[in-house]
Amino acid sequence: MLGWAITFLVVALIAGVLGFGGIAGTSVGIAKVLFFIFIILFVISLVARAVKGRPPV
């Protein structure tokens, strides 16, 4: 999922440089949503490992 966020960020940067404002804004929005979902899932997985008694890697 982080790969998708990075992909949309790159698309947004390229679109911004080329002057496609609408595409850049949409891509940035999608990248932000995917990034925050990734962060939330990462934190949940760390908490789950801690509850099971395994130390985080």
Jmol script that loads the backbone (N, CA, C; Angstrom):
load data "model"
ATOM      1  N   MET A   1       0.819  -1.182   0.000  1.00  0.00           N
ATOM      2  CA  MET A   1       0.000   0.000   0.000  1.00  0.00           C
ATOM      3  C   MET A   1       0.870   1.256   0.000  1.00  0.00           C
ATOM      4  N   LEU A   2       2.006   1.176   0.663  1.00  0.00           N
ATOM      5  CA  LEU A   2       2.916   2.322   0.648  1.00  0.00           C
ATOM      6  C   LEU A   2       3.419   2.569  -0.770  1.00  0.00           C
ATOM      7  N   GLY A   3       3.584   1.501  -1.524  1.00  0.00           N
ATOM      8  CA  GLY A   3       4.003   1.635  -2.921  1.00  0.00           C
ATOM      9  C   GLY A   3       3.004   2.437  -3.743  1.00  0.00           C
ATOM     10  N   TRP A   4       1.707   2.202  -3.497  1.00  0.00           N
ATOM     11  CA  TRP A   4       0.675   2.963  -4.203  1.00  0.00           C
ATOM     12  C   TRP A   4       0.717   4.424  -3.801  1.00  0.00           C
ATOM     13  N   ALA A   5       0.929   4.693  -2.524  1.00  0.00           N
ATOM     14  CA  ALA A   5       1.000   6.082  -2.070  1.00  0.00           C
ATOM     15  C   ALA A   5       2.167   6.800  -2.736  1.00  0.00           C
ATOM     16  N   ILE A   6       3.302   6.126  -2.823  1.00  0.00           N
ATOM     17  CA  ILE A   6       4.482   6.724  -3.472  1.00  0.00           C
ATOM     18  C   ILE A   6       4.222   6.929  -4.956  1.00  0.00           C
ATOM     19  N   THR A   7       3.545   5.960  -5.589  1.00  0.00           N
ATOM     20  CA  THR A   7       3.227   6.080  -7.014  1.00  0.00           C
ATOM     21  C   THR A   7       2.353   7.298  -7.278  1.00  0.00           C
ATOM     22  N   PHE A   8       1.294   7.480  -6.467  1.00  0.00           N
ATOM     23  CA  PHE A   8       0.424   8.633  -6.665  1.00  0.00           C
ATOM     24  C   PHE A   8       1.144   9.932  -6.348  1.00  0.00           C
ATOM     25  N   LEU A   9       2.075   9.911  -5.405  1.00  0.00           N
ATOM     26  CA  LEU A   9       2.854  11.110  -5.110  1.00  0.00           C
ATOM     27  C   LEU A   9       3.730  11.491  -6.300  1.00  0.00           C
ATOM     28  N   VAL A  10       4.355  10.506  -6.926  1.00  0.00           N
ATOM     29  CA  VAL A  10       5.194  10.769  -8.102  1.00  0.00           C
ATOM     30  C   VAL A  10       4.342  11.295  -9.251  1.00  0.00           C
ATOM     31  N   VAL A  11       3.165  10.691  -9.448  1.00  0.00           N
ATOM     32  CA  VAL A  11       2.260  11.167 -10.503  1.00  0.00           C
ATOM     33  C   VAL A  11       1.863  12.616 -10.234  1.00  0.00           C
ATOM     34  N   ALA A  12       1.593  12.933  -8.969  1.00  0.00           N
ATOM     35  CA  ALA A  12       1.210  14.298  -8.621  1.00  0.00           C
ATOM     36  C   ALA A  12       2.347  15.273  -8.884  1.00  0.00           C
ATOM     37  N   LEU A  13       3.573  14.870  -8.542  1.00  0.00           N
ATOM     38  CA  LEU A  13       4.713  15.760  -8.779  1.00  0.00           C
ATOM     39  C   LEU A  13       4.931  16.007 -10.269  1.00  0.00           C
ATOM     40  N   ILE A  14       4.841  14.951 -11.065  1.00  0.00           N
ATOM     41  CA  ILE A  14       5.026  15.100 -12.515  1.00  0.00           C
ATOM     42  C   ILE A  14       3.912  15.958 -13.098  1.00  0.00           C
ATOM     43  N   ALA A  15       2.667  15.697 -12.676  1.00  0.00           N
ATOM     44  CA  ALA A  15       1.538  16.481 -13.185  1.00  0.00           C
ATOM     45  C   ALA A  15       1.662  17.942 -12.764  1.00  0.00           C
ATOM     46  N   GLY A  16       2.141  18.184 -11.551  1.00  0.00           N
ATOM     47  CA  GLY A  16       2.325  19.560 -11.097  1.00  0.00           C
ATOM     48  C   GLY A  16       3.370  20.299 -11.905  1.00  0.00           C
ATOM     49  N   VAL A  17       4.454  19.623 -12.236  1.00  0.00           N
ATOM     50  CA  VAL A  17       5.513  20.241 -13.043  1.00  0.00           C
ATOM     51  C   VAL A  17       5.000  20.560 -14.446  1.00  0.00           C
ATOM     52  N   LEU A  18       4.178  19.667 -14.993  1.00  0.00           N
ATOM     53  CA  LEU A  18       3.675  19.868 -16.348  1.00  0.00           C
ATOM     54  C   LEU A  18       2.477  20.810 -16.401  1.00  0.00           C
ATOM     55  N   GLY A  19       1.927  21.190 -15.244  1.00  0.00           N
ATOM     56  CA  GLY A  19       0.848  22.160 -15.229  1.00  0.00           C
ATOM     57  C   GLY A  19      -0.550  21.582 -15.218  1.00  0.00           C
ATOM     58  N   PHE A  20      -0.691  20.296 -14.946  1.00  0.00           N
ATOM     59  CA  PHE A  20      -2.021  19.696 -14.879  1.00  0.00           C
ATOM     60  C   PHE A  20      -2.511  19.762 -13.436  1.00  0.00           C
ATOM     61  N   GLY A  21      -3.122  20.883 -13.067  1.00  0.00           N
ATOM     62  CA  GLY A  21      -3.516  21.136 -11.681  1.00  0.00           C
ATOM     63  C   GLY A  21      -4.520  20.147 -11.128  1.00  0.00           C
ATOM     64  N   GLY A  22      -5.540  19.820 -11.892  1.00  0.00           N
ATOM     65  CA  GLY A  22      -6.579  18.918 -11.412  1.00  0.00           C
ATOM     66  C   GLY A  22      -6.054  17.521 -11.136  1.00  0.00           C
ATOM     67  N   ILE A  23      -5.238  17.020 -12.045  1.00  0.00           N
ATOM     68  CA  ILE A  23      -4.662  15.685 -11.883  1.00  0.00           C
ATOM     69  C   ILE A  23      -3.705  15.669 -10.703  1.00  0.00           C
ATOM     70  N   ALA A  24      -2.930  16.714 -10.555  1.00  0.00           N
ATOM     71  CA  ALA A  24      -1.970  16.780  -9.449  1.00  0.00           C
ATOM     72  C   ALA A  24      -2.700  16.812  -8.113  1.00  0.00           C
ATOM     73  N   GLY A  25      -3.748  17.597  -8.011  1.00  0.00           N
ATOM     74  CA  GLY A  25      -4.502  17.681  -6.765  1.00  0.00           C
ATOM     75  C   GLY A  25      -5.148  16.364  -6.395  1.00  0.00           C
ATOM     76  N   THR A  26      -5.714  15.687  -7.383  1.00  0.00           N
ATOM     77  CA  THR A  26      -6.345  14.393  -7.139  1.00  0.00           C
ATOM     78  C   THR A  26      -5.318  13.362  -6.705  1.00  0.00           C
ATOM     79  N   SER A  27      -4.188  13.339  -7.377  1.00  0.00           N
ATOM     80  CA  SER A  27      -3.143  12.373  -7.036  1.00  0.00           C
ATOM     81  C   SER A  27      -2.580  12.617  -5.638  1.00  0.00           C
ATOM     82  N   VAL A  28      -2.414  13.874  -5.269  1.00  0.00           N
ATOM     83  CA  VAL A  28      -1.932  14.191  -3.929  1.00  0.00           C
ATOM     84  C   VAL A  28      -2.949  13.740  -2.888  1.00  0.00           C
ATOM     85  N   GLY A  29      -4.225  13.952  -3.161  1.00  0.00           N
ATOM     86  CA  GLY A  29      -5.268  13.515  -2.234  1.00  0.00           C
ATOM     87  C   GLY A  29      -5.258  12.005  -2.036  1.00  0.00           C
ATOM     88  N   ILE A  30      -5.152  11.269  -3.115  1.00  0.00           N
ATOM     89  CA  ILE A  30      -5.114   9.807  -3.036  1.00  0.00           C
ATOM     90  C   ILE A  30      -3.865   9.358  -2.301  1.00  0.00           C
ATOM     91  N   ALA A  31      -2.731   9.972  -2.583  1.00  0.00           N
ATOM     92  CA  ALA A  31      -1.475   9.602  -1.918  1.00  0.00           C
ATOM     93  C   ALA A  31      -1.572   9.846  -0.414  1.00  0.00           C
ATOM     94  N   LYS A  32      -2.185  10.950  -0.005  1.00  0.00           N
ATOM     95  CA  LYS A  32      -2.333  11.248   1.423  1.00  0.00           C
ATOM     96  C   LYS A  32      -3.198  10.197   2.110  1.00  0.00           C
ATOM     97  N   VAL A  33      -4.324   9.860   1.492  1.00  0.00           N
ATOM     98  CA  VAL A  33      -5.233   8.870   2.084  1.00  0.00           C
ATOM     99  C   VAL A  33      -4.534   7.526   2.223  1.00  0.00           C
ATOM    100  N   LEU A  34      -3.862   7.079   1.169  1.00  0.00           N
ATOM    101  CA  LEU A  34      -3.176   5.786   1.222  1.00  0.00           C
ATOM    102  C   LEU A  34      -2.048   5.802   2.252  1.00  0.00           C
ATOM    103  N   PHE A  35      -1.342   6.915   2.368  1.00  0.00           N
ATOM    104  CA  PHE A  35      -0.256   7.001   3.331  1.00  0.00           C
ATOM    105  C   PHE A  35      -0.782   6.896   4.754  1.00  0.00           C
ATOM    106  N   PHE A  36      -1.868   7.600   5.055  1.00  0.00           N
ATOM    107  CA  PHE A  36      -2.415   7.538   6.410  1.00  0.00           C
ATOM    108  C   PHE A  36      -3.002   6.170   6.724  1.00  0.00           C
ATOM    109  N   ILE A  37      -3.610   5.513   5.738  1.00  0.00           N
ATOM    110  CA  ILE A  37      -4.090   4.149   5.951  1.00  0.00           C
ATOM    111  C   ILE A  37      -2.913   3.231   6.256  1.00  0.00           C
ATOM    112  N   PHE A  38      -1.814   3.393   5.526  1.00  0.00           N
ATOM    113  CA  PHE A  38      -0.618   2.595   5.765  1.00  0.00           C
ATOM    114  C   PHE A  38      -0.086   2.817   7.178  1.00  0.00           C
ATOM    115  N   ILE A  39      -0.021   4.057   7.618  1.00  0.00           N
ATOM    116  CA  ILE A  39       0.475   4.363   8.959  1.00  0.00           C
ATOM    117  C   ILE A  39      -0.427   3.742  10.024  1.00  0.00           C
ATOM    118  N   ILE A  40      -1.737   3.837   9.854  1.00  0.00           N
ATOM    119  CA  ILE A  40      -2.673   3.266  10.823  1.00  0.00           C
ATOM    120  C   ILE A  40      -2.518   1.749  10.894  1.00  0.00           C
ATOM    121  N   LEU A  41      -2.418   1.087   9.746  1.00  0.00           N
ATOM    122  CA  LEU A  41      -2.235  -0.366   9.740  1.00  0.00           C
ATOM    123  C   LEU A  41      -0.902  -0.765  10.365  1.00  0.00           C
ATOM    124  N   PHE A  42       0.124   0.037  10.160  1.00  0.00           N
ATOM    125  CA  PHE A  42       1.431  -0.237  10.744  1.00  0.00           C
ATOM    126  C   PHE A  42       1.370  -0.162  12.269  1.00  0.00           C
ATOM    127  N   VAL A  43       0.716   0.872  12.785  1.00  0.00           N
ATOM    128  CA  VAL A  43       0.588   1.029  14.236  1.00  0.00           C
ATOM    129  C   VAL A  43      -0.237  -0.114  14.827  1.00  0.00           C
ATOM    130  N   ILE A  44      -1.318  -0.498  14.145  1.00  0.00           N
ATOM    131  CA  ILE A  44      -2.139  -1.617  14.619  1.00  0.00           C
ATOM    132  C   ILE A  44      -1.321  -2.900  14.665  1.00  0.00           C
ATOM    133  N   SER A  45      -0.490  -3.135  13.661  1.00  0.00           N
ATOM    134  CA  SER A  45       0.324  -4.348  13.655  1.00  0.00           C
ATOM    135  C   SER A  45       1.368  -4.324  14.774  1.00  0.00           C
ATOM    136  N   LEU A  46       1.930  -3.159  15.076  1.00  0.00           N
ATOM    137  CA  LEU A  46       2.878  -3.059  16.187  1.00  0.00           C
ATOM    138  C   LEU A  46       2.198  -3.338  17.522  1.00  0.00           C
ATOM    139  N   VAL A  47       1.002  -2.801  17.706  1.00  0.00           N
ATOM    140  CA  VAL A  47       0.258  -3.035  18.944  1.00  0.00           C
ATOM    141  C   VAL A  47      -0.106  -4.510  19.067  1.00  0.00           C
ATOM    142  N   ALA A  48      -0.529  -5.124  17.975  1.00  0.00           N
ATOM    143  CA  ALA A  48      -0.901  -6.538  18.001  1.00  0.00           C
ATOM    144  C   ALA A  48       0.300  -7.409  18.369  1.00  0.00           C
ATOM    145  N   ARG A  49       1.467  -7.088  17.840  1.00  0.00           N
ATOM    146  CA  ARG A  49       2.673  -7.858  18.187  1.00  0.00           C
ATOM    147  C   ARG A  49       3.041  -7.671  19.653  1.00  0.00           C
ATOM    148  N   ALA A  50       2.868  -6.460  20.161  1.00  0.00           N
ATOM    149  CA  ALA A  50       3.189  -6.184  21.565  1.00  0.00           C
ATOM    150  C   ALA A  50       2.232  -6.937  22.488  1.00  0.00           C
ATOM    151  N   VAL A  51       0.962  -7.009  22.116  1.00  0.00           N
ATOM    152  CA  VAL A  51      -0.020  -7.710  22.943  1.00  0.00           C
ATOM    153  C   VAL A  51       0.264  -9.207  22.948  1.00  0.00           C
ATOM    154  N   LYS A  52       0.719  -9.755  21.839  1.00  0.00           N
ATOM    155  CA  LYS A  52       1.027 -11.183  21.761  1.00  0.00           C
ATOM    156  C   LYS A  52       2.319 -11.524  22.520  1.00  0.00           C
ATOM    157  N   GLY A  53       3.088 -10.523  22.890  1.00  0.00           N
ATOM    158  CA  GLY A  53       4.293 -10.769  23.656  1.00  0.00           C
ATOM    159  C   GLY A  53       5.569 -10.829  22.836  1.00  0.00           C
ATOM    160  N   ARG A  54       5.454 -10.623  21.542  1.00  0.00           N
ATOM    161  CA  ARG A  54       6.650 -10.621  20.698  1.00  0.00           C
ATOM    162  C   ARG A  54       7.195  -9.201  20.626  1.00  0.00           C
ATOM    163  N   PRO A  55       8.496  -9.054  20.745  1.00  0.00           N
ATOM    164  CA  PRO A  55       9.067  -7.703  20.613  1.00  0.00           C
ATOM    165  C   PRO A  55       9.000  -7.230  19.154  1.00  0.00           C
ATOM    166  N   PRO A  56       8.824  -5.940  18.933  1.00  0.00           N
ATOM    167  CA  PRO A  56       8.829  -5.445  17.552  1.00  0.00           C
ATOM    168  C   PRO A  56      10.178  -5.650  16.912  1.00  0.00           C
ATOM    169  N   VAL A  57      10.152  -5.863  15.615  1.00  0.00           N
ATOM    170  CA  VAL A  57      11.382  -6.148  14.868  1.00  0.00           C
ATOM    171  C   VAL A  57      12.166  -4.894  14.646  1.00  0.00           C
TER     172      VAL A  57
END
end "model"
wireframe off; spacefill off
backbone 0.3
color backbone group
